[in-house]
Amino acid sequence: MSCLTSGFKAEIATIVGRDYVKEDDAISAIDYGVLPENLGAGIVVLPGGTEELATVVRCCHAHGVAIVTHGGRTGLVGGGISRPGEIVVSTARLNRITFLSPVENVAVVEAGVTLQALQEAAGEYGLEPGIDLPSRGSATIGGMASTNAGGISAFRHGVMRHRILGLEAVLADGSIYSDLTRVVKNTAGYDLAQLFIGSEGTLGIITRIAIKLEPLPASTATALFGLPSTQAALSVMRRGLKAQYGHLRAAEAIWSNYFHLTSTHHNWSAADYRTDHPINLLLCLGGNDDADVQSEVENIYEDVSTHDADISAVIASSKAQERAIWALREDTDLIYRRHPGAPSYDVSVPLSEVEAYMNQRIAKLKALDPEIDPYVFGHLADGNLHIVLNAARDTVDSGMTTAIEDILYSGLHPSGGSFSAEHGIGSKRAETLIKNTHPGKMMLMKKVKACLDPRGMLNPGKVLLD
């Protein structure tokens, strides 16, 4: 472990300014985000631009000090955990939108810009980033790029890897990689930007991103369907994809235990809507005309109800009702308030396997421990399921954790799925990555890391074990 000498700290303060080096009491004023261990280093440095950040990195490189980069600290897999002897570099001051064109449908933003800030700026031109997350108010574009975030619209617009046209990053030795291409067609050599997307700050510190924007629909219509099975939910989702008017914007599945938690907390109810369905599906359409998309949602309900009488539905008739329905899906904090640190799992399952996966894996979890009744929700249109245990972290021992992971992850890779859909690897999933990844891929990942960060100075202990 390196020692942060007074001389080193003085150099850092000279680079960024004393006000932008936070220690001691100033640390306690910083929101640590999901995990208190995020601020374990005890020092947070806030550079004001790419050149300033590069100078900080060069100073750290000279002194042998490791760096953990922080964005909005919304990560769920320990990717932002820091330790004494390291420094945290925050992108909070890199918060400028430097370019936004309604002609190009492109924005260039600094890494610390929040998703919500970009959504609001793009919205003034009738555009949106093509990606959305419940943590939009805190999650930063740089952090989303570093974790290859997915979210609600991935089935339609792709994940961050598909949204980014170019980026700028500071490398482990303090040199700068810059390729802020703003066009889709670009075959000028290797697409090196892709190395940084999803690498969780282990290969470089992303500072600026050129991101594609999409037209924002003038109208939306939202409905909640109560359904008898996963297969029925998939059928409704497929009907949404074939909408005659408008297009599918979201298909969010909420299984019964999670729905009970959120609907009870929010005291939510609707006429003729039963709350005991095995699965609930939030469906959202976007289009150019209010009447058309509202009519299309009604047509979907009529089509579905003719094939299955055991359903109920509510179609939002106002923005307030629409927000109330979305809260049933997005208020995941309720889980962690009831079960502090509840172990969570984030898998991608091919759509043809979703029903069998859910039936088999939940049954195996119950066989392992009858008290397990997980909260399950997810982005049904791309097969991304979030499974959160109904237990606090400190009540689940390592043996039980291993058994649960074996149940949830076994067979995923051979079937074309993934044990890590959109939350990343961080420190929590590093060993799982080794167990579930082809040796050839692991070998190449280690070679890339050794090439770009031979001294292991960037986000040590994350993704690849030290």
Secondary structure, DSSP 8 states (H G I E B T S, - for coil): -----HHHHHHHHHHH-GGGEEETHHHHTS--TT-GGGGTTSEEE--SSHHHHHHHHHHHHHHT--EEEESS---SSSTT---TT-EEEE-TT---EEEEETTTTEEEEETT-BHHHHHHHHHTTTEE-S---TTTTT-BHHHHHHHT---TTHHHH--HHHHEEEEEEE-TTS-EEEE----S---SS--THHHHTTSTTSS-EEEEEEEE-EE--SEEEEEEEEES-HHHHHHHHHHHHT-SSSEEEEEEEEEHHHHHHHHHHTT---TT--S--SEEEEEEEEES-HHHHHHHHHHHHHHHHHH-SS-EEEE--SHHHHHHHHHHHH-THHHHHHSTT--EEEEE--GGGHHHHHHHHHHHHHHH-TT---EEEEEGGGTEEEEE-SS-GGGS-HHHHHHHHHHHHTTTTTTT-BSBSSS--TTTTHHHHHHHS-HHHHHHHHHHHHHH-TT--BSTTSSS--
